Amino acid sequence: MTLTTPWEDLVTSALLGTDRRTPPAGTVAPGQDAPVALLDAAALHTVRRRAGLLPARAAARPEPAPRDDRRELPEPARRRLAQLLADRSAPAGTGGRRGTTPDLTELLPQWLTAANGHGYRAPAAALPALLDAARGRNDLRPHALAFAGPRGLWLARFNPDWKFALRGASGGAVLPGAQDTEAVRELWEQGLFAERVALLAGVRAQDPAAARALLGTTWSTERAEDRLMFLDSLRAGLSDLDEPFLEEALSDRSRNVRATAAELLSALPNSALAGRMAARAATCVSLVRTGGPTGPTVIVEAPHECDAAMQRDGVSATPPSGRGERSWWLGQLVEATPLSVWPERLGDRTPEDIVTLPVLDDWTDELHAAWCRAAVRQRDARWARALLGPPTASPATGPGASSLAERAKLLATLSVSERASWVAEFIAAHGLSEAFQLLGVCAVPWSGPLGRAVVDALDIARDGGSYPWSFSGVMGLAERCLDPAEAPHLDILTATPDEAEGASPGAGGYWSEAFQRLVSTLRLRAAMMSELTEPARLSEPTEPTDEPEPPDAGPPSPPGA
């Protein structure tokens, strides 16, 4: 029997039957029954997958995995992790109907976040399944790799299916502190790209000036895509002290690097670039005081050209398909202009007053959209509130942002409590049909008022006779984001209501299932958090041995699962 037989070939033979599909060559020994040989081969491959190592010729044993000094998971949490990792695919034959069973797949990110917050290390036996799960889901990778720790990265080196882990992490190396200049210089010059990215971020957090100096030592020799990644690291802790470096980057040979440098500089209201953009925008937007019925009015004269100086400051000359050149240039100028310019420029008015001023010649949408982008870039909560308007206002007739995408970005600039309060009032006024994107920027678990607003809106939709599938996105968010403490208050909604006249046939039963699943999921989340917060036995970390840990993660998935 050979270990090089692909798993997919074994699966095909099993599905079609060995009578119709002969097992792959080398699987059946002389005189052995084909079905028995196929099962033997599957068992061997399963052991190999559990070990997390592809078959290969005997070679020198690798260095032992590094130590992981984080504490062990409590036993109930270990069992829960095994359950979550074993249930990564939806049951077959559900036909789109989810029933009352919680979706464990969607709870895994939340579990990993909590486990990392408590400082636990991943059980060694769970590492293969954990890396497989992260391989299939980009959203899991940061949390899964943090939980896997240095041993997970060590293991990933032996399986090409897990090479993503080596691209996105520092390789498990212990990064030197900013004060250890010699070690920093050596790793910066000789380390892998992921190690260098992590090193730059670490030094930046401790000593921003040292990070800029480190970046400057090799800047001219770095590849364009690497310069872009390194430059992006300056977003953390961005300050006026970064301006000289960013100003030089405006002359970079890479257009993407120039654009990123300009974006970062425009987020510094006192930068020279922000001043240049403000001067340009001031020639395009002004206030006319008229005696007519509209009163003071904003007039817009968009740029007639995009000169070399504008392009150096990050203005893209070529608009996307469907956009006019002049409106495209205007939007970029206003977006990069400090918002503090406009109150004085437009008659000493507040942001709340400015966004309600009439704008001539149908420039309102373009101007307000640029102000929205500026408020997000500059993290200006007051302008964000003005552009959002009251949550009770119609999204189509609000004072500033009209698209849900714009509103979600503006909401992210507000405090957690203010964000939740605004969205709760929006849902109470407009229902759930337009609230999905807005709920996505609210902190988890949702605050009491926000959670109650969502549940009340779902209850109203049920009473209206709608099918729950129309609200499946919001219901899924509620399962992951409602405070688990709300579960006892939702039991009343799990009963099947009497079918109202004019209601969709059978809708009541589907709603009952959906609410039962919601309550079950909330109780499961409460149990998960309780298991992670139980007093854990703090064991002394041990070095890896030749004996594997007892397999507690269940049978691993086949290759490519």
Order of alpha helices (4+ residues) and beta strands (2+ residues): alpha-alpha-alpha-alpha-alpha-alpha-alpha-alpha-alpha-alpha-alpha-alpha-alpha-alpha-beta-beta-alpha-alpha-alpha-alpha-alpha-alpha-alpha-alpha-alpha-alpha-alpha-alpha-alpha
